[in-house]
Amino acid sequence: MLAATYCPPITTSMGTLPSPPPPPSSTLPSSLEKSTPRHGIYVVFCARESENSTNFTSWISCFDPCTNTWSRVSSIPGLRENHVLKDFATTSVGDSIFIIGGRLCRKERNILSNNNGLDEFSEREVQVLSTVLRYNIKSDEWSYCAPLNVPRYNFACTVCDDKIYVAGGQYELVNAHSTSSVEVYNPSLDEWTSLPNMNKLRYKSVGVTWKGKVHVIGGFVHDYNLNQLVTYIGRCSVEIYNIQSEKWDLVTGMWQLDIPPNQIVTVEGRLYSSGDCLNAWKGHIEAYDGNLNLWYIVEGSQIKGISGVGERLYITMAPIGSHLYFLAGYKVVGETSKTISIVQRFDTSARENAWTSLEPMEEEGEKELCSHCCVVTLS
């Protein structure tokens, strides 16, 4: 458990935030209820309040893998009307979810509708944020934490030893300059500390903790040498931070693509990926072999997904135990817009029949994924 935080509680014009609905009862066998930890997968979405509304809201939802149910937990406080957060980081430490940095954007309705007569909205970038919000899932309370030393978006983020590391990203809107700066947050002290810079300026990298070290993988690299070969090598590299020596090592060739990864997660000491920023789902899962320094397709992981549903709105991946959960939403347009939420689970320890498809759920309206998910142990 974390020590008591010094973050002040949030008071907004929204008044007291509603408490989340009580978690559904577990469907695990009684013999496993006490020994198996229960987790929630938390995701930040934004959408219009209703089909006829022009007002957008952002909120946290929770998926319960035990019961295959979604619940809306809490709205994101402090956002102005029709403003949404983009390109921020969502992570968890203990009972708390942290929403870090990002871009503040305003949704504006286009004057002309499209050929289908449906409303179209564009986004106008407003500000790069240094804000850090903390939500305690047990007390249902939001608080402001100490802000980032460097406002940033499109940055790498990972947790190591209950501390949050952020690295790189972009720090302005007009020229979209990137940074190599790094900082670490101690939740028990509510304090950000600057760390040595990475070797490269990079953004849209993926942060992951592996073998006790912070890894910042891939991304778009800005190099002072404009030679394209140098830039390509940089994008295929990883920056590894040794916490004990407080030094960064640059390892080339670990990602092997000139395209930033979408997500990379650890499951039982192994790294897994399933897509990149241009193709969020490749149709299979890949694992990393550190000895050979290469990614390979995991046997039995090839799957096309649910076909015939509609256009995919989002997909995000969450590791729990030996499983990878893929949470996806598909757009279904009829008389009214609807979203089909689909969750598929892959057992990394299974030798065959590793995929399990959970029952799809349908809801009114279309929602947009604002940040990749995070996992919190509920009990």
Helices and strands as residue ranges (DSSP letters): H 30-33, E 39-48, E 56-64, E 69-75, E 83-86, E 89-93, E 96-100, E 103-109, E 121-128, E 132-136, E 141-144, E 156-160, E 163-167, E 182-186, E 191-195, E 201-203, E 206-210, E 213-217, E 220-222, H 228-235, E 238-242, E 247-251, E 264-267, E 270-273, E 286-289, E 294-297, E 311-320, E 323-333, E 337-347, E 355-357, E 361-364, E 368-377
